[in-house]
C-alpha cells in the first residue's frame, strides 16, 4: 500500500509562485512514474508534469517554462515549483504514483487558486 500526502497549495496572485510537495510512504517500487495532475471545476483531470524513476521528465505544453518538477529520493518526495502563475492554473492538484508493474495511487489533492 502507498500513501501520498500533498502540501503547499493556497491562494496566490497572478505572476506569483507556489511549491507543491508530495511525500510518498508505504510500498517501495524500483521503476515508476510520479507526477502531478490537476482538475479545474467542470473539467477533466489533466497531466501537469511527471518524472520517472529514470529521471525522464514530461510537462504539459501549458506549463512548460513555468513549472519545474523535481524529486528528493532520500525523502521519497516529489516537488512541483510553479512560477508565473496564471488564473487558468487554478485547480485542485493531485499527486500520482504509477509503478511500471501496474496500478496507480493518488493523493487527496491540494487546492491552488490564482486570483487578484
CORSUL-V596740 format. One record per residue. N is the residue number from 0. RES is the residue in one letter. PHI is phi in whole degrees, -180 to 180 (999 if undefined). NEAR is the number of other C-alpha atoms within 12 Angstrom. D_CENTER is the distance of its C-alpha to the mean C-alpha in Angstrom with 1 decimal. Layout:
{{N	RES	PHI	NEAR	D_CENTER} {N	RES	PHI	NEAR	D_CENTER}}
This chain:
{{0	X	999	15	19.6} {1	X	-125	22	16.1} {2	X	-118	22	14.5} {3	X	-121	31	10.9} {4	X	-122	29	10.9} {5	X	-95	33	8.4} {6	X	-156	27	10.1} {7	X	108	28	10.6} {8	X	-73	31	10.6} {9	X	162	26	14.0} {10	X	-102	25	16.6} {11	X	-144	25	17.0} {12	X	-79	21	19.6} {13	X	-54	21	19.2} {14	X	90	19	19.0} {15	X	-83	24	17.3} {16	X	-133	26	14.3} {17	X	-144	33	11.7} {18	X	-124	31	9.6} {19	X	-95	36	6.9} {20	X	-125	35	7.6} {21	X	-135	39	7.3} {22	X	-100	32	10.8} {23	X	-104	33	12.2} {24	X	-144	22	15.9} {25	X	109	14	18.6} {26	X	-64	16	19.4} {27	X	-108	18	19.0} {28	X	-119	24	18.5} {29	X	-85	16	19.6} {30	X	-122	18	18.0} {31	X	-158	25	14.5} {32	X	-107	31	11.4} {33	X	-140	46	8.1} {34	X	-164	46	4.8} {35	X	-122	47	2.4} {36	X	-119	37	5.6} {37	X	-141	36	7.7} {38	X	-140	25	11.3} {39	X	-91	24	14.0} {40	X	-55	16	17.4} {41	X	78	9	19.5} {42	X	-122	12	17.1} {43	X	-78	12	15.5} {44	X	-68	19	12.0} {45	X	-132	25	10.7} {46	X	-72	27	8.5} {47	X	-101	34	6.8} {48	X	-162	37	6.4} {49	X	-149	35	7.3} {50	X	-133	32	9.7} {51	X	-99	26	12.8} {52	X	-63	25	15.1} {53	X	-95	15	17.3} {54	X	70	19	15.0} {55	X	-82	18	14.9} {56	X	-120	23	12.1} {57	X	-129	25	11.6} {58	X	-128	24	10.6} {59	X	-68	22	11.6} {60	X	-57	13	14.9} {61	X	-68	19	14.2} {62	X	-117	28	11.8} {63	X	-58	19	13.8} {64	X	86	17	15.5} {65	X	-116	25	13.5} {66	X	-109	31	10.0} {67	X	-135	30	9.7} {68	X	-100	36	7.6} {69	X	-150	31	9.8} {70	X	-142	29	10.9} {71	X	-125	19	13.8} {72	X	-63	21	15.6} {73	X	-64	10	18.2} {74	X	-103	14	15.8} {75	X	50	25	13.7} {76	X	-129	28	10.7} {77	X	-116	39	7.6} {78	X	-118	36	6.9} {79	X	-131	39	5.6} {80	X	-87	28	9.1} {81	X	-116	36	9.9} {82	X	-116	24	13.7} {83	X	49	24	16.3} {84	X	-65	31	14.6} {85	X	-120	26	16.5} {86	X	-55	19	17.5} {87	X	-72	22	16.0} {88	X	-83	38	12.4} {89	X	-63	27	13.4} {90	X	-178	32	11.5} {91	X	-94	35	10.0} {92	X	-103	41	6.2} {93	X	-116	40	5.8} {94	X	-87	46	4.8} {95	X	-135	40	7.2} {96	X	-125	41	10.0} {97	X	-129	29	12.8} {98	X	-66	23	15.9} {99	X	-58	16	18.2} {100	X	-73	13	20.8} {101	X	120	12	19.4} {102	X	80	15	17.7} {103	X	-159	21	14.1} {104	X	-130	27	12.6} {105	X	-127	27	10.4} {106	X	-84	29	9.7} {107	X	-83	21	11.6} {108	X	92	29	9.1} {109	X	-135	31	9.5} {110	X	-82	28	11.4} {111	X	-125	36	11.4} {112	X	-123	29	14.9} {113	X	-112	27	16.3} {114	X	-158	18	20.0} {115	X	-95	12	23.2}}
